[in-house]
Amino acid sequence: MNFFSTENYVSTQELESLVGASGICLWQDTELFWQERIQKAVAADRKVDCTLYPNTQEELAAVIAWAVQNRCAVLPCGSGSKLDWGGLVKLDFPRENSLPVGLFKGDLGGSSDAAGLVAVSTSRLNRLVQHAVGDLTVTAEAGMKFADLQKILAGANQFLAIDPAYPQEATLGGIVAAADAGSLRHRYRGVRDMLLGISFVRSDGKISVAGGRVVKNVAGYDLMKLFTGAYGTLGMIGQVTFRVYPLPEASKTVVLAGETNALAQAAQILLSSALTPTAVDLLSPDLVAKLGLGKGKGLIVRFQSIAESVKEQSARLLQVAEKLGLQANICRDNDENQLWQRLPETVWNRANYSAIICKIGVRPSEAVKLLEEFPVQDALIHAGSGLGVLRFETATAETLLQIRRGCEAKGGFLTVLAASNEIKEQLDVWGYTGSAIALMQRIKQQFDPENLWSPHRFICGI
């Protein structure tokens, strides 16, 4: 098998010398599930020529250097659980600088103006590097799965305070790239606040390091923030260092349901009180019904601390609910665990591949009103931040734009994460028109002058 250089076919021995024969999977040999995930991430007129699986950071750097040398675009990925989030990857290199169609001989994908496109997976970079139990920090390779890391940390009575989508599949690098924090961000803040250090491969194939492995190390702090939520458009993460926390002694969840204004009042009282919940989530009526929590809108509040504190805080919230005429109950232990497991499974469910999943943000005071005013289906909004997720089994581009306008009127935004390629071709999935566009474009130019990292996946085609 051969692949194209700018002028002639060249033997794949060059790639095999970097990652070994087992580290190259051509498109025609790719498993169906991986093909489906990639096809939802790239434009319809493009296909990925192959997926490469480096075994070490050094191999990862060598692969990127090879891609740059051959002017081949790179789609960074881990397990692919969030590969379809954001804009569709497109190639639009000038004809005079481009490769022939397709990287590998016999590949008929792409347009005549497109260079090659390869997916580079960190799934084999999945090792624990260091767990400093006493310092409450952990360093691991970017391809380690979140669930696997949590098992390791649990052995030391610790945990990583992130609640991402697809926790069994999601990799640490993917969580950082998508800034996917989940419900626990109410207490522990976002991924940026958990991240202490990263190492990453630049567009020139060099390995760079930012931050460190101790909590007070602030070297490269802004650079880590830059990579968090960049969707693989600035470089490829090889290792990450997080701060971790002791596992809480006790946990209780209070479920409130009732009239809209009363729920809004309860959320406002809770958020302005001295209570310290770890999660405060507003749920749409459809989602409440699917979770078997009753009828109407819901507010679920989780307290995690020492047993006495959890008991006292739960009791105080029940008093607030009683005064406002809300229905309230405390989940039993098994029911609570099932609730917090079923909640993300329901919101992020992959069973319907045509489902549309959006990330939204509004002013926290407007969150309940959003559920009242717009045709949302499954909705989960973090009451403290106003960030949340909307899920539609079916929706038109016009419906999404209508809700986006509503979010913007409430001081927020709507970003389409997952949707069919047809829907994504009909609208701007990011919808960002703010003043930072020029700055982001300059940053992209600085980090990726050839526009080889996930081109067009981010805001304004970045």
C-alpha positions as semicolon CSV with decimal commas, in nm:
position;residue;x (nm);y (nm);z (nm)
1;M;0,000;0,000;0,000
2;N;0,124;0,346;-0,088
3;F;0,031;0,701;0,004
4;F;0,063;1,026;-0,185
5;S;0,338;1,276;-0,144
6;T;0,310;1,603;-0,330
7;E;0,428;1,444;-0,655
8;N;0,449;1,065;-0,630
9;Y;0,339;0,766;-0,429
10;V;0,565;0,684;-0,134
11;S;0,580;0,357;0,063
12;T;0,387;0,333;0,389
13;Q;0,707;0,205;0,547
14;E;0,770;0,562;0,662
15;L;0,453;0,561;0,873
16;E;0,516;0,207;0,991
17;S;0,856;0,317;1,115
18;L;0,679;0,573;1,336
19;V;0,389;0,373;1,485
20;G;0,437;0,018;1,360
21;A;0,211;-0,169;1,119
22;S;-0,051;-0,220;1,394
23;G;-0,066;0,155;1,449
24;I;-0,211;0,225;1,103
25;C;-0,573;0,150;1,017
26;L;-0,679;0,243;0,663
27;W;-1,033;0,364;0,606
28;Q;-1,142;0,052;0,420
29;D;-1,020;-0,160;0,713
30;T;-1,185;0,057;0,980
31;E;-1,459;-0,088;1,200
32;L;-1,810;0,034;1,119
33;F;-1,868;0,207;1,453
34;W;-1,549;0,414;1,409
35;Q;-1,640;0,503;1,052
36;E;-1,979;0,626;1,173
37;R;-1,823;0,844;1,441
38;I;-1,576;0,997;1,200
39;Q;-1,839;1,055;0,931
40;K;-2,040;1,263;1,180
41;A;-1,732;1,477;1,245
42;V;-1,633;1,564;0,889
43;A;-1,803;1,728;0,593
44;A;-1,991;1,504;0,352
45;D;-1,739;1,550;0,071
46;R;-1,447;1,436;0,284
47;K;-1,333;1,113;0,439
48;V;-1,047;1,028;0,672
49;D;-0,776;0,835;0,492
50;C;-0,666;0,641;0,798
51;T;-0,647;0,641;1,177
52;L;-0,304;0,640;1,341
53;Y;-0,240;0,501;1,689
54;P;0,088;0,622;1,844
55;N;0,203;0,436;2,156
56;T;0,399;0,716;2,324
57;Q;0,417;1,094;2,328
58;E;0,734;1,072;2,121
59;E;0,553;0,868;1,857
60;L;0,267;1,118;1,869
61;A;0,513;1,402;1,804
62;A;0,670;1,208;1,517
63;V;0,328;1,148;1,360
64;I;0,241;1,516;1,376
65;A;0,578;1,612;1,228
66;W;0,509;1,366;0,944
67;A;0,161;1,513;0,888
68;V;0,297;1,868;0,871
69;Q;0,573;1,764;0,632
70;N;0,317;1,600;0,404
71;R;0,069;1,884;0,449
72;C;-0,191;1,649;0,591
73;A;-0,469;1,774;0,819
74;V;-0,510;1,606;1,157
75;L;-0,829;1,516;1,343
76;P;-0,721;1,457;1,707
77;C;-0,930;1,204;1,897
78;G;-0,932;0,967;2,191
79;S;-1,215;0,715;2,205
80;G;-1,427;0,937;1,979
81;S;-1,710;0,989;2,229
82;K;-1,719;1,364;2,151
83;L;-1,566;1,354;1,805
84;D;-1,886;1,483;1,645
85;W;-1,915;1,786;1,876
86;G;-1,873;2,126;1,711
87;G;-1,838;2,216;1,346
88;L;-1,773;1,976;1,061
89;V;-1,407;1,937;0,968
90;K;-1,341;2,067;0,617
91;L;-1,031;2,102;0,401
92;D;-0,987;2,409;0,185
93;F;-0,615;2,435;0,116
94;P;-0,514;2,630;-0,196
95;R;-0,479;2,404;-0,498
96;E;-0,115;2,491;-0,558
97;N;-0,017;2,372;-0,209
98;S;-0,243;2,069;-0,181
99;L;-0,189;1,698;-0,213
100;P;-0,376;1,491;-0,470
101;V;-0,715;1,360;-0,364
102;G;-0,683;1,120;-0,073
103;L;-0,373;1,035;0,122
104;F;-0,367;0,667;0,031
105;K;-0,374;0,504;-0,309
106;G;-0,722;0,402;-0,412
107;D;-0,901;0,649;-0,185
108;L;-1,159;0,842;-0,384
109;G;-1,280;1,068;-0,103
110;G;-1,258;1,446;-0,094
111;S;-1,257;1,724;-0,350
112;S;-0,980;1,811;-0,591
113;D;-0,873;2,101;-0,372
114;A;-0,835;1,897;-0,052
115;A;-0,521;1,758;0,103
116;G;-0,510;1,438;0,306
117;L;-0,686;1,399;0,642
118;V;-0,587;1,152;0,913
119;A;-0,736;1,083;1,253
120;V;-0,473;1,052;1,527
121;S;-0,594;0,866;1,834
122;T;-0,451;0,877;2,186
123;S;-0,628;0,555;2,284
124;R;-0,292;0,378;2,333
125;L;-0,156;0,667;2,541
126;N;-0,354;0,552;2,842
127;R;-0,103;0,512;3,124
128;L;-0,097;0,658;3,473
129;V;0,215;0,874;3,505
130;Q;0,202;0,980;3,870
131;H;-0,050;0,988;4,153
132;A;0,074;1,212;4,432
133;V;-0,176;1,105;4,695
134;G;-0,053;1,346;4,962
135;D;-0,047;1,640;4,722
136;L;-0,394;1,560;4,584
137;T;-0,272;1,559;4,223
138;V;-0,268;1,302;3,946
139;T;-0,088;1,293;3,610
140;A;-0,197;1,060;3,332
141;E;-0,170;1,027;2,956
142;A;-0,444;1,192;2,753
143;G;-0,591;0,865;2,625
144;M;-0,671;0,726;2,970
145;K;-1,044;0,686;3,014
146;F;-1,212;0,890;3,284
147;A;-1,377;0,584;3,442
148;D;-1,042;0,405;3,466
149;L;-0,881;0,701;3,640
150;Q;-1,168;0,724;3,888
151;K;-1,118;0,359;3,983
152;I;-0,750;0,424;4,050
153;L;-0,826;0,734;4,258
154;A;-1,100;0,556;4,453
155;G;-0,836;0,316;4,581
156;A;-0,684;0,614;4,762
157;N;-1,027;0,748;4,868
158;Q;-1,002;1,032;4,615
159;F;-1,181;1,140;4,298
160;L;-1,158;1,379;4,005
161;A;-1,441;1,630;4,052
162;I;-1,567;1,626;3,694
163;D;-1,892;1,478;3,568
164;P;-1,843;1,442;3,190
165;A;-2,063;1,301;2,919
166;Y;-2,001;0,933;2,841
167;P;-1,783;0,873;3,150
168;Q;-1,709;0,511;3,053
169;E;-1,571;0,615;2,714
170;A;-1,448;0,972;2,759
171;T;-1,072;1,021;2,768
172;L;-0,895;1,280;2,980
173;G;-0,763;1,464;2,675
174;G;-1,108;1,476;2,519
175;I;-1,262;1,611;2,840
176;V;-1,008;1,893;2,842
177;A;-1,047;1,962;2,469
178;A;-1,425;1,992;2,507
179;A;-1,418;2,160;2,854
180;D;-1,677;1,905;2,965
181;A;-1,730;1,947;3,341
182;G;-2,093;1,846;3,402
183;S;-2,307;1,899;3,712
184;L;-2,017;1,901;3,958
185;R;-1,898;2,235;3,819
186;H;-2,140;2,400;4,065
187;R;-1,915;2,312;4,358
188;Y;-1,577;2,248;4,198
189;R;-1,593;2,485;3,898
190;G;-1,488;2,393;3,546
191;V;-1,223;2,180;3,381
192;R;-0,990;2,481;3,360
193;D;-0,995;2,500;3,739
194;M;-0,914;2,130;3,780
195;L;-0,626;2,137;3,534
196;L;-0,278;2,197;3,677
197;G;-0,057;2,104;3,384
198;I;-0,050;1,966;3,032
199;S;0,199;1,852;2,774
200;F;0,101;1,882;2,411
201;V;0,236;1,842;2,061
202;R;0,261;2,160;1,857
203;S;0,194;2,196;1,487
204;D;0,569;2,166;1,421
205;G;0,582;1,826;1,589
206;K;0,756;1,949;1,905
207;I;0,641;1,860;2,259
208;S;0,568;2,154;2,490
209;V;0,478;2,162;2,860
210;A;0,258;2,408;3,049
211;G;0,190;2,421;3,421
212;G;0,322;2,151;3,652
213;R;0,234;1,870;3,892
214;V;0,172;2,071;4,207
215;V;-0,131;2,281;4,301
216;K;0,061;2,608;4,350
217;N;0,254;2,589;4,024
218;V;0,115;2,857;3,793
219;A;0,370;2,842;3,510
220;G;0,189;2,827;3,177
221;Y;-0,148;2,883;3,345
222;D;-0,297;3,085;3,059
223;L;-0,175;2,832;2,803
224;M;-0,364;2,555;2,980
225;K;-0,678;2,766;2,974
226;L;-0,626;2,821;2,604
227;F;-0,622;2,449;2,527
228;T;-0,925;2,378;2,745
229;G;-1,227;2,393;2,518
230;A;-1,021;2,443;2,199
231;Y;-1,160;2,122;2,042
232;G;-0,823;2,007;1,917
233;T;-0,765;2,311;1,696
234;L;-0,440;2,436;1,857
235;G;-0,243;2,118;1,923
236;M;-0,279;1,765;2,057
237;I;-0,269;1,696;2,428
238;G;-0,040;1,414;2,540
239;Q;-0,052;1,431;2,920
240;V;-0,266;1,608;3,180
241;T;-0,229;1,683;3,549
242;F;-0,540;1,740;3,761
243;R;-0,606;1,834;4,118
244;V;-0,818;1,573;4,296
245;Y;-1,033;1,570;4,609
246;P;-1,110;1,330;4,894
247;L;-1,424;1,125;4,843
248;P;-1,713;1,271;5,046
249;E;-1,824;1,082;5,351
250;A;-2,197;1,112;5,281
251;S;-2,431;1,217;5,001
252;K;-2,800;1,306;4,973
253;T;-3,010;1,440;4,688
254;V;-3,326;1,646;4,733
255;V;-3,578;1,651;4,447
256;L;-3,813;1,950;4,421
257;A;-4,108;1,981;4,184
258;G;-4,391;2,225;4,144
259;E;-4,500;2,560;4,004
260;T;-4,250;2,753;3,791
261;N;-4,222;3,069;4,000
262;A;-4,187;2,867;4,319
263;L;-3,904;2,663;4,167
264;A;-3,731;2,981;4,054
265;Q;-3,762;3,121;4,407
266;A;-3,627;2,802;4,560
267;A;-3,324;2,812;4,330
268;Q;-3,260;3,178;4,409
269;I;-3,288;3,123;4,785
270;L;-3,060;2,821;4,769
271;L;-2,794;2,995;4,562
272;S;-2,787;3,301;4,789
273;S;-2,778;3,096;5,110
274;A;-2,488;2,954;5,310
275;L;-2,570;2,602;5,188
276;T;-2,296;2,430;4,985
277;P;-2,448;2,182;4,737
278;T;-2,224;2,006;4,489
279;A;-2,489;2,011;4,215
280;V;-2,804;2,215;4,151
281;D;-2,978;2,121;3,826
282;L;-3,304;2,238;3,670
283;L;-3,485;1,973;3,466
284;S;-3,749;2,011;3,195
285;P;-4,085;1,829;3,234
286;D;-3,990;1,573;2,967
287;L;-3,669;1,487;3,148
288;V;-3,844;1,473;3,486
289;A;-4,092;1,223;3,343
290;K;-3,821;1,006;3,186
291;L;-3,638;0,988;3,519
292;G;-3,957;0,893;3,703
293;L;-3,944;1,199;3,929
294;G;-4,306;1,306;3,881
295;K;-4,463;1,574;3,662
296;G;-4,367;1,927;3,571
297;K;-4,031;2,096;3,603
298;G;-3,783;1,974;3,861
299;L;-3,489;2,096;4,066
300;I;-3,243;1,836;4,194
301;V;-2,994;1,936;4,459
302;R;-2,707;1,719;4,582
303;F;-2,521;1,767;4,909
304;Q;-2,191;1,583;4,970
305;S;-1,985;1,631;5,284
306;I;-1,964;1,480;5,631
307;A;-2,282;1,304;5,739
308;E;-2,402;1,566;5,988
309;S;-2,360;1,851;5,740
310;V;-2,542;1,664;5,464
311;K;-2,834;1,586;5,695
312;E;-2,862;1,945;5,819
313;Q;-2,839;2,104;5,475
314;S;-3,098;1,868;5,328
315;A;-3,337;1,948;5,611
316;R;-3,298;2,322;5,557
317;L;-3,376;2,288;5,186
318;L;-3,687;2,085;5,270
319;Q;-3,803;2,372;5,491
320;V;-3,762;2,616;5,204
321;A;-3,960;2,387;4,974
322;E;-4,241;2,356;5,229
323;K;-4,275;2,734;5,263
324;L;-4,296;2,770;4,884
325;G;-4,550;2,491;4,843
326;L;-4,319;2,266;4,646
327;Q;-4,322;1,889;4,647
328;A;-3,995;1,763;4,793
329;N;-3,836;1,434;4,887
330;I;-3,494;1,297;4,968
331;C;-3,370;1,012;4,748
332;R;-3,279;0,691;4,921
333;D;-2,918;0,579;4,878
334;N;-2,980;0,337;4,591
335;D;-3,225;0,572;4,423
336;E;-2,976;0,858;4,447
337;N;-2,698;0,660;4,280
338;Q;-2,935;0,549;4,006
339;L;-3,059;0,905;3,952
340;W;-2,712;1,051;3,898
341;Q;-2,627;0,761;3,670
342;R;-2,947;0,777;3,465
343;L;-2,944;1,155;3,430
344;P;-2,638;1,179;3,199
345;E;-2,728;0,852;3,027
346;T;-3,067;0,999;2,932
347;V;-2,933;1,336;2,819
348;W;-2,640;1,198;2,619
349;N;-2,809;0,879;2,492
350;R;-2,668;0,765;2,155
351;A;-2,955;0,530;2,067
352;N;-3,105;0,789;1,832
353;Y;-2,829;0,897;1,593
354;S;-3,049;1,177;1,457
355;A;-3,085;1,335;1,803
356;I;-2,963;1,692;1,841
357;I;-2,767;1,791;2,152
358;C;-2,692;2,155;2,229
359;K;-2,493;2,335;2,495
360;I;-2,661;2,650;2,619
361;G;-2,593;2,933;2,856
362;V;-2,824;3,197;3,001
363;R;-2,819;3,425;3,301
364;P;-2,893;3,196;3,598
365;S;-3,196;3,406;3,692
366;E;-3,344;3,336;3,347
367;A;-3,295;2,958;3,345
368;V;-3,643;2,860;3,467
369;K;-3,807;3,107;3,227
370;L;-3,623;2,947;2,935
371;L;-3,785;2,613;3,013
372;E;-4,123;2,789;3,022
373;E;-4,097;2,995;2,706
374;F;-3,933;2,774;2,445
375;P;-4,012;2,433;2,292
376;V;-3,738;2,242;2,469
377;Q;-3,760;1,866;2,515
378;D;-3,497;1,716;2,744
379;A;-3,327;2,004;2,923
380;L;-3,071;2,009;3,203
381;I;-2,952;2,352;3,324
382;H;-2,701;2,405;3,603
383;A;-2,884;2,664;3,813
384;G;-2,572;2,825;3,955
385;S;-2,405;2,902;3,621
386;G;-2,691;2,902;3,372
387;L;-2,500;2,651;3,157
388;G;-2,678;2,341;3,044
389;V;-2,770;2,085;2,779
390;L;-3,073;2,060;2,551
391;R;-3,160;1,737;2,373
392;F;-3,408;1,705;2,085
393;E;-3,507;1,374;1,931
394;T;-3,611;1,577;1,627
395;A;-3,580;1,947;1,553
396;T;-3,535;2,176;1,255
397;A;-3,259;2,429;1,206
398;E;-3,518;2,703;1,243
399;T;-3,625;2,570;1,585
400;L;-3,264;2,572;1,700
401;L;-3,217;2,927;1,573
402;Q;-3,534;3,036;1,753
403;I;-3,406;2,897;2,082
404;R;-3,062;3,048;2,015
405;R;-3,221;3,391;1,979
406;G;-3,405;3,332;2,306
407;C;-3,081;3,238;2,484
408;E;-2,906;3,543;2,346
409;A;-3,191;3,764;2,467
410;K;-3,131;3,619;2,813
411;G;-2,760;3,701;2,805
412;G;-2,646;3,366;2,678
413;F;-2,575;3,141;2,379
414;L;-2,662;2,813;2,210
415;T;-2,401;2,585;2,054
416;V;-2,495;2,276;1,856
417;L;-2,274;1,993;1,979
418;A;-2,413;1,680;1,813
419;A;-2,650;1,673;1,516
420;S;-2,678;1,524;1,171
421;N;-2,446;1,660;0,906
422;E;-2,752;1,798;0,726
423;I;-2,851;2,011;1,025
424;K;-2,496;2,133;1,075
425;E;-2,470;2,237;0,712
426;Q;-2,779;2,456;0,754
427;L;-2,655;2,678;1,035
428;D;-2,352;2,805;1,219
429;V;-2,320;2,553;1,501
430;W;-2,136;2,801;1,725
431;G;-2,335;3,115;1,653
432;Y;-2,070;3,336;1,809
433;T;-2,054;3,698;1,689
434;G;-1,866;3,856;1,980
435;S;-1,564;4,080;1,983
436;A;-1,306;3,803;2,039
437;I;-1,316;3,659;1,687
438;A;-1,014;3,851;1,558
439;L;-0,815;3,755;1,868
440;M;-0,903;3,388;1,829
441;Q;-0,802;3,397;1,464
442;R;-0,462;3,543;1,556
443;I;-0,413;3,274;1,819
444;K;-0,502;3,006;1,567
445;Q;-0,256;3,154;1,319
446;Q;0,016;3,155;1,584
447;F;-0,038;2,794;1,691
448;D;-0,143;2,645;1,357
449;P;-0,029;2,864;1,065
450;E;-0,107;2,594;0,807
451;N;-0,458;2,530;0,952
452;L;-0,393;2,158;0,986
453;W;-0,555;2,098;1,327
454;S;-0,925;2,010;1,291
455;P;-0,988;2,284;1,034
456;H;-1,330;2,453;1,057
457;R;-1,432;2,267;1,371
458;F;-1,425;2,574;1,594
459;I;-1,578;2,922;1,590
460;C;-1,570;3,106;1,255
461;G;-1,401;2,818;1,078
462;I;-1,102;2,812;1,311
